[in-house]
Amino acid sequence: MADLTQQRHINIEKARNLLHQAVLDLQDARADKKVITPYRRFLAAYDAGLHCALAVLELNRQQTRGEGHHAESFQHLLTTLGFKGGAVAEAKAMSQARNDVTYKGNMQLADEVQVERAIKWADRLINETVTWVKKNHPRVFGG
């Protein structure tokens, strides 16, 4: 199981870079279907969500390590943003699909339907994360 540990300082630049990377990942996920495989687009959407989770961990002076660190990171993100029910189940489903694609080679999970679902999920996480950051850590965006 992953360990969630306290950090001493918030690295604003790191949080800003993680949020920027989330946006870039989402752009990659939306890339032309003829150029990028569904597998890569799915992973890009997943990474967009993960980068949001890592940014929120950083801003809350937390970090995760060890097996299950993605699940722990998403749990922290969802709890911090106040997500409940379906959003939590969706995050678990995305993590499971990512693990199945990455570690079991189950490429059928990364079809266009799954990619579109992942893009919608990542888009929502980015929007909710940015709203939370603007409210709780406005200096990330220069405020």
C-alpha positions in Angstrom: 0.0 0.0 0.0 1.2 3.5 -0.7 2.4 5.8 2.0 1.0 9.4 2.2 3.6 11.6 3.9 3.8 15.2 4.9 6.3 17.5 3.1 7.8 20.7 4.7 7.2 23.2 1.9 5.0 23.8 -1.0 6.7 24.1 -4.3 4.5 26.5 -6.2 6.5 26.1 -9.4 6.1 22.3 -9.3 2.4 22.6 -8.8 2.1 25.1 -11.7 4.1 22.8 -13.9 2.0 19.8 -13.0 -1.2 21.7 -13.9 0.3 22.8 -17.2 1.3 19.2 -17.9 -2.3 18.1 -17.2 -3.5 20.5 -19.9 -0.8 19.3 -22.3 -1.8 15.7 -21.6 -5.4 16.4 -22.3 -4.4 18.1 -25.6 -2.5 14.9 -26.5 -5.5 12.8 -25.6 -7.6 14.8 -28.1 -5.0 14.3 -30.9 -6.1 13.2 -34.3 -7.2 9.5 -34.2 -5.4 8.9 -37.4 -2.1 10.0 -35.9 -2.1 8.7 -32.3 -3.4 5.3 -31.2 -6.4 5.0 -28.8 -3.9 3.4 -26.4 -1.7 6.4 -26.2 -4.6 8.8 -26.2 -6.1 6.9 -23.2 -2.9 7.1 -21.3 -2.6 10.8 -22.0 -6.0 11.4 -20.6 -5.2 9.3 -17.5 -2.0 11.2 -17.0 -3.9 14.5 -17.2 -5.9 13.3 -14.2 -2.8 12.0 -12.4 -1.0 15.3 -12.9 -4.0 17.1 -11.3 -3.8 14.7 -8.3 0.0 15.3 -8.0 -0.5 19.1 -8.1 -3.1 18.9 -5.3 -0.8 16.7 -3.2 2.0 19.2 -3.6 -0.3 22.1 -2.6 -1.4 20.2 0.4 2.2 19.4 1.3 1.7 15.7 0.7 3.4 13.0 -1.3 2.8 9.4 -2.0 5.2 6.5 -2.5 5.0 2.8 -3.0 2.6 0.4 -4.5 -0.8 1.9 -5.0 0.5 5.5 -5.2 -1.7 6.4 -8.1 -4.8 5.2 -6.2 -3.7 7.1 -3.1 -3.1 10.2 -5.2 -6.5 10.1 -6.8 -8.2 9.4 -3.4 -6.5 12.5 -2.0 -7.6 14.6 -5.0 -11.2 13.4 -4.9 -11.4 13.9 -1.1 -9.8 17.4 -1.4 -12.2 18.5 -4.2 -15.2 17.0 -2.5 -16.1 14.4 -5.1 -18.4 11.6 -4.1 -20.1 8.5 -5.5 -19.9 8.3 -9.2 -16.7 10.4 -9.5 -14.9 8.1 -7.1 -16.1 5.0 -8.9 -15.0 6.6 -12.2 -11.5 7.3 -10.8 -11.2 3.7 -9.7 -12.4 2.4 -13.1 -9.8 4.7 -14.9 -7.0 3.4 -12.7 -8.1 -0.2 -13.2 -8.3 0.3 -17.0 -4.9 2.0 -17.0 -3.4 -0.9 -15.1 -5.0 -3.5 -17.4 -3.7 -1.7 -20.5 -0.3 -1.0 -19.1 0.6 -4.2 -17.1 -1.6 -6.8 -18.7 -1.4 -5.6 -22.3 -5.2 -5.6 -22.7 -5.3 -3.2 -25.6 -9.0 -3.7 -26.2 -9.8 -1.6 -23.2 -8.2 1.4 -24.9 -10.8 1.8 -27.7 -12.4 5.0 -28.8 -15.3 4.7 -26.3 -12.9 4.4 -23.4 -10.7 7.2 -24.8 -13.7 9.6 -25.0 -14.8 8.6 -21.4 -11.2 9.2 -20.2 -11.1 12.6 -21.9 -14.4 13.7 -20.3 -13.1 12.5 -16.9 -9.8 14.3 -17.3 -11.4 17.5 -18.5 -13.7 17.5 -15.4 -10.7 16.9 -13.1 -8.7 19.7 -14.7 -11.6 22.1 -14.4 -12.4 21.2 -10.8 -8.7 21.3 -9.8 -8.1 24.7 -11.3 -11.2 26.1 -9.5 -9.9 24.6 -6.2 -6.4 26.0 -6.8 -7.7 29.5 -7.7 -9.7 29.5 -4.5 -7.1 28.0 -2.1 -3.7 28.8 -3.7 -4.2 31.8 -6.0 -0.5 32.5 -6.2 -0.1 29.4 -8.4 -1.7 31.5 -11.1 0.0 34.7 -10.1 -2.7 35.9 -7.7 
